[in-house]
Amino acid sequence: MPFSHVQDYKGRVLIVDDQQINLDAARVLLEAQGYVVRCVHSGEDALAAYPEFHPDLILLDMMMPGMDGFDVMAELTSLFEDSLSPVLFVTAAHDEIILERAFAAGVVDFVTRPYIGRELVARVNAHLGLKLSNDRLKRTAKDREELVNLVAHDLKNPLSSVLFAAQMLREDGLSADRYPRYFEIIEDAASDAVAYIRDYLESRDPNGKPSFDPNARTDLREVIHWAGRRYLENLQQHGIALSLQEPNVPAIAHFEERVLRRVVENLITNVIKYAPNAPMVIAVRRGAPDFWRITVTDNGPGLSDDQQRRLFKPFTRFHKDSSDEQTELLSSGLGLSLAKRTIEEHGGQLWYERAEGGGSTFVIEVPDAE
């Protein structure tokens, strides 16, 4: 029964035995329990089937011509190491020396042959249940780690705005008319931070995935104007002249505004960090048919071909060439990988292009709502 045709299954079992009668006996017993089973006749076939079938458990004959069970176990361990699924050896006798070797090789249990139906099913149930429970725990831990990374990263931008405005308020000689503006930045950025936390903790489905508003409609012109207002003073502090370009007609996208604002915010803060003292242009224009684009372009150093290939990989770090003794550290970091994933989860695309005349352009493409 092909795995792709099974919706609800208890697990996948790969049976390796050179005798067809043994394969048939084990297959019948396990399929009756609801397991998805694949049978192969040799160690070589098992090595070929494992990465394609992704079994949750392997029932491996110890004594086979050619590659025996020990050879197969050694090769599987070498290839898949910690990701190897549990292996149950099949043996015709309780030979303590052989069983000791088997456990030393990494098997989790053994089954005697001829099969006793209840024994086989009980051992498979026990070890496969443990394996699937462990997989669920790993997925839960990974999901929580990703959520923590996402929240921590996205909170940095509004909190940085709060810190920037607070620092400006402490500047000597600050004119009285600037106080309301910096208080406004603090209030808006803090409100955004609270909203981000609410989104991440409350706007999730039972599987922990982000929930989407199917009727979301956003005018992209409002997104870039919000970004310009939020970061104008910060950009000026870093010598960056901001220009906004937009169409004369509404640019309505089928996309959630809060998501676009976070991603645009991330791209702007990257320019502040890595391309100071250079102009930046944020534009809204038509993209592919039935799509709109937001582009963020700077006249900074740009990226090499090798750097572009690694740009959206999490935690990738690389340096730009510099004549200074201290080489400036550039990082595609966690931010761009999260931004790309977030946009794609909502049905859009995010990519990098070299800007004409040097520099970098990040392109966000989202579906037209009209």
C-alpha positions in Angstrom: 0.0 0.0 0.0 1.8 3.2 -1.1 2.3 5.7 1.7 1.1 8.6 -0.5 -2.4 7.0 -0.7 -2.8 6.7 3.1 -4.3 9.6 5.0 -4.5 8.2 8.6 -1.8 5.7 9.5 -0.2 4.5 12.6 3.3 4.5 11.2 5.5 3.2 8.4 7.4 -0.1 8.7 10.2 -1.3 6.4 10.7 -5.1 6.5 14.0 -6.5 5.3 14.2 -10.3 4.7 15.5 -12.4 1.9 12.7 -15.0 2.3 9.3 -14.0 0.7 7.4 -16.2 3.1 8.8 -14.3 6.1 8.0 -11.0 4.4 4.4 -12.0 3.7 3.9 -13.2 7.3 5.1 -10.0 8.9 3.4 -7.8 6.3 0.0 -9.4 6.9 0.3 -9.1 10.7 1.4 -5.4 10.6 -1.0 -4.2 7.9 -3.9 -5.7 9.9 -2.8 -3.3 12.7 -3.0 -0.3 10.3 0.7 0.1 9.6 2.0 1.1 6.2 4.4 -1.6 5.2 7.1 -1.9 2.5 9.0 -5.1 2.0 12.5 -5.5 0.5 14.6 -8.6 -0.1 18.1 -7.5 0.6 20.3 -5.1 2.5 21.1 -3.1 -0.7 17.4 -2.7 -1.3 16.9 -1.5 2.3 19.5 1.2 1.9 17.9 2.4 -1.3 14.3 2.3 0.2 15.1 4.1 3.5 15.5 7.7 2.3 12.6 7.5 0.0 10.1 5.6 2.3 11.2 7.3 5.5 10.1 4.4 7.8 9.2 5.0 11.4 10.6 1.5 12.2 12.7 -1.2 10.5 12.2 -4.9 10.9 15.6 -6.3 9.9 16.6 -9.9 9.3 19.9 -10.6 11.0 21.1 -13.4 8.7 20.9 -12.6 4.9 23.2 -13.4 2.0 25.4 -10.6 0.9 24.8 -7.8 3.3 23.7 -9.3 6.6 21.8 -7.4 9.3 24.9 -6.1 10.9 26.3 -4.7 7.6 23.0 -3.0 6.9 22.8 -1.6 10.4 26.4 -0.2 10.2 25.7 1.4 6.8 22.4 3.0 8.0 24.0 4.3 11.1 26.8 5.8 9.1 24.4 7.5 6.6 21.7 8.7 9.0 23.3 8.8 12.4 20.9 10.4 15.0 18.0 10.5 12.6 17.9 6.7 12.1 14.6 5.2 13.0 14.5 2.3 15.6 15.5 -1.1 14.3 14.2 -4.4 15.5 16.4 -7.4 14.6 14.7 -10.7 13.5 16.5 -13.8 14.6 15.7 -17.5 14.6 17.5 -18.3 17.9 18.3 -16.7 21.3 22.0 -16.6 20.8 23.3 -14.3 23.6 26.5 -13.4 21.8 24.7 -12.4 18.6 22.1 -10.5 20.5 24.8 -8.7 22.4 26.4 -7.6 19.1 23.0 -6.5 17.9 22.3 -4.2 20.8 25.9 -2.9 20.6 25.2 -2.1 16.9 22.2 0.1 17.9 19.1 -2.1 17.6 16.4 -1.4 20.1 14.9 -4.9 20.4 14.6 -8.3 18.6 11.9 -10.5 17.4 12.1 -14.3 17.1 11.1 -16.3 14.0 8.8 -18.1 13.3 6.7 -15.1 14.3 4.3 -15.2 17.2 1.7 -12.7 16.1 1.0 -11.1 19.4 4.7 -10.8 20.3 5.6 -9.1 16.9 2.7 -6.7 17.1 3.4 -5.8 20.8 7.0 -5.1 20.2 6.4 -3.0 17.0 3.6 -1.1 18.8 5.8 -0.3 21.8 8.8 0.9 19.9 6.9 2.7 17.1 4.7 4.4 19.7 7.8 5.7 21.5 9.3 6.9 18.3 6.2 8.8 17.1 5.8 10.4 20.6 9.5 11.5 20.5 8.9 12.9 17.0 5.9 14.9 18.3 8.0 16.3 21.2 10.8 17.3 18.8 8.3 19.0 16.5 6.7 20.9 19.4 10.2 22.0 20.7 11.1 23.1 17.2 7.9 25.0 16.7 8.4 26.8 20.1 11.9 27.6 19.3 10.9 29.1 15.9 8.1 31.1 17.6 10.6 32.5 20.2 13.0 33.4 17.4 10.2 35.1 15.5 8.9 37.1 18.4 12.3 38.1 19.6 13.4 39.3 16.2 10.2 41.2 15.3 10.1 42.9 18.7 13.6 44.3 18.1 12.3 46.8 15.5 9.6 48.5 17.5 11.7 48.4 20.7 14.6 50.0 18.7 12.3 52.8 17.7 11.3 53.3 21.4 15.0 53.4 22.4 15.9 55.8 19.5 13.1 58.2 20.5 14.0 58.0 24.2 17.7 58.8 23.4 16.6 61.7 21.3 14.6 63.1 24.1 17.7 63.1 26.3 19.7 65.2 23.8 20.8 68.6 25.0 19.3 71.4 23.0 16.3 69.5 21.7 13.7 72.0 20.5 10.3 71.9 22.3 8.4 71.3 19.1 10.2 67.9 18.7 9.0 66.4 22.0 5.5 65.5 20.8 7.0 63.7 17.8 9.3 61.5 19.8 6.6 60.7 22.4 4.4 59.7 19.4 7.1 57.3 18.1 7.4 55.8 21.6 3.7 55.3 21.9 3.2 53.9 18.4 6.2 51.6 18.6 5.2 50.2 22.0 1.6 49.6 20.7 3.1 47.7 17.7 5.2 45.6 20.1 2.1 44.6 22.1 0.2 43.9 18.9 3.0 41.6 17.6 2.9 39.6 20.9 -0.9 39.3 20.6 -0.6 38.2 17.0 2.0 35.5 17.7 0.3 34.2 20.9 -3.4 34.4 19.9 -3.6 34.5 16.1 -2.6 30.8 15.6 -4.4 27.7 14.6 -4.4 24.5 16.8 -1.2 23.4 15.0 0.6 26.6 16.0 0.6 28.0 12.4 -0.3 31.6 11.8 -4.0 32.2 10.9 -4.8 34.5 8.0 -7.6 36.9 7.3 -9.1 35.6 4.0 -10.6 39.0 3.3 -7.6 41.1 4.1 -7.1 44.1 1.8 -4.2 46.6 2.1 -3.4 49.7 0.2 0.4 49.4 -0.2 0.7 53.2 -0.4 -0.4 53.4 3.2 2.2 50.8 4.2 5.2 52.8 2.7 3.8 56.1 4.1 3.6 54.5 7.6 7.2 53.3 7.2 8.4 56.7 6.1 6.7 58.4 9.1 8.0 55.8 11.6 11.6 55.9 10.5 12.1 59.4 9.0 14.1 60.8 12.0 16.1 57.6 12.5 17.1 57.6 8.8 18.1 61.2 9.0 20.3 60.4 12.0 22.2 57.9 9.8 22.5 60.2 6.8 20.0 58.3 4.7 17.7 60.4 2.5 14.4 58.6 2.0 12.3 58.9 -1.1 8.8 57.4 -1.6 7.5 56.5 -5.0 3.9 55.4 -5.6 1.2 55.1 -8.3 -1.6 57.6 -8.6 -4.2 54.9 -8.1 -4.9 52.7 -5.1 -2.5 49.7 -4.9 -4.8 47.3 -3.1 -3.2 43.9 -2.3 -4.8 40.8 -0.9 -2.5 40.7 2.1 -2.5 41.6 5.7 -1.2 45.1 6.5 0.4 44.1 9.8 2.5 41.5 8.0 3.7 43.8 5.3 4.6 46.5 7.8 6.8 44.1 9.8 8.6 43.0 6.7 9.1 46.5 5.3 10.3 47.6 8.8 12.9 44.8 8.8 14.2 45.8 5.4 14.5 49.5 6.4 16.4 48.6 9.6 18.8 46.5 7.5 19.5 49.6 5.3 20.2 51.6 8.5 22.7 49.0 9.7 24.5 48.1 6.5 24.1 51.0 4.1 24.2 54.3 6.1 24.9 57.7 4.5 23.3 56.7 1.2 19.9 57.4 -0.4 17.0 54.9 -0.1 13.9 54.6 -2.2 10.8 52.7 -1.2 8.4 52.3 -4.1 5.1 50.7 -5.0 4.6 49.6 -8.5 3.0 46.9 -10.6 4.7 43.5 -10.6 3.8 40.3 -12.5 0.2 40.1 -13.8 -2.2 40.4 -10.9 0.5 41.3 -8.5 1.8 44.5 -6.8 5.4 45.1 -5.6 7.0 47.0 -2.8 10.7 47.6 -3.5 13.3 48.8 -1.0 16.4 50.1 -2.8 19.6 51.5 -1.3 22.9 52.7 -2.8 25.0 50.7 -0.4 27.8 48.2 -1.2 25.5 45.5 -2.5 26.2 41.7 -2.3 28.3 39.3 -4.3 26.9 36.3 -6.1 28.0 34.0 -3.3 26.5 36.2 -0.7 23.2 36.4 -2.6 23.0 32.6 -2.7 23.3 32.5 1.1 21.3 35.6 1.9 18.0 34.0 3.1 19.5 31.1 5.0 19.1 31.4 8.8 22.1 32.5 10.8 24.3 32.9 7.8 27.0 35.5 8.4 29.6 37.0 6.0 31.8 40.0 5.8 32.1 42.7 3.2 35.5 43.8 1.9 36.9 46.7 3.8 40.2 48.6 3.8 39.7 49.3 7.5 41.5 47.2 10.1 38.1 46.3 11.6 36.0 44.6 9.0 32.3 45.4 9.3 30.2 42.3 10.0 27.3 41.9 7.6 24.6 39.3 8.4 21.7 38.0 6.4 20.9 36.8 9.9 17.6 35.5 11.1 15.7 38.5 10.0 15.7 38.0 6.2 15.0 34.2 6.4 12.0 34.9 8.7 10.8 37.8 6.5 10.9 35.6 3.4 9.1 32.7 5.1 6.4 35.1 6.5 5.7 36.6 3.1 5.6 33.2 1.4 3.3 31.8 4.1 0.8 34.5 3.2 1.0 33.9 -0.5 3.6 36.4 -1.6 7.3 36.4 -2.6 10.4 38.1 -1.4 13.7 38.2 -3.2 16.9 40.2 -3.7 18.2 42.0 -6.9 21.2 44.1 -7.6 20.2 47.8 -7.9 21.1 49.6 -11.0 24.3 51.6 -10.5 25.2 49.5 -7.4 23.4 48.8 -4.2 20.6 46.4 -3.3 16.9 46.1 -4.0 14.6 43.9 -2.0 11.3 43.0 -3.8 8.1 42.1 -2.0 5.5 40.8 -4.5 1.9 40.3 -3.2 -1.4 39.4 -4.9 -3.6 42.2 -6.3 -7.0 42.3 -4.6 -8.9 44.0 -7.4 
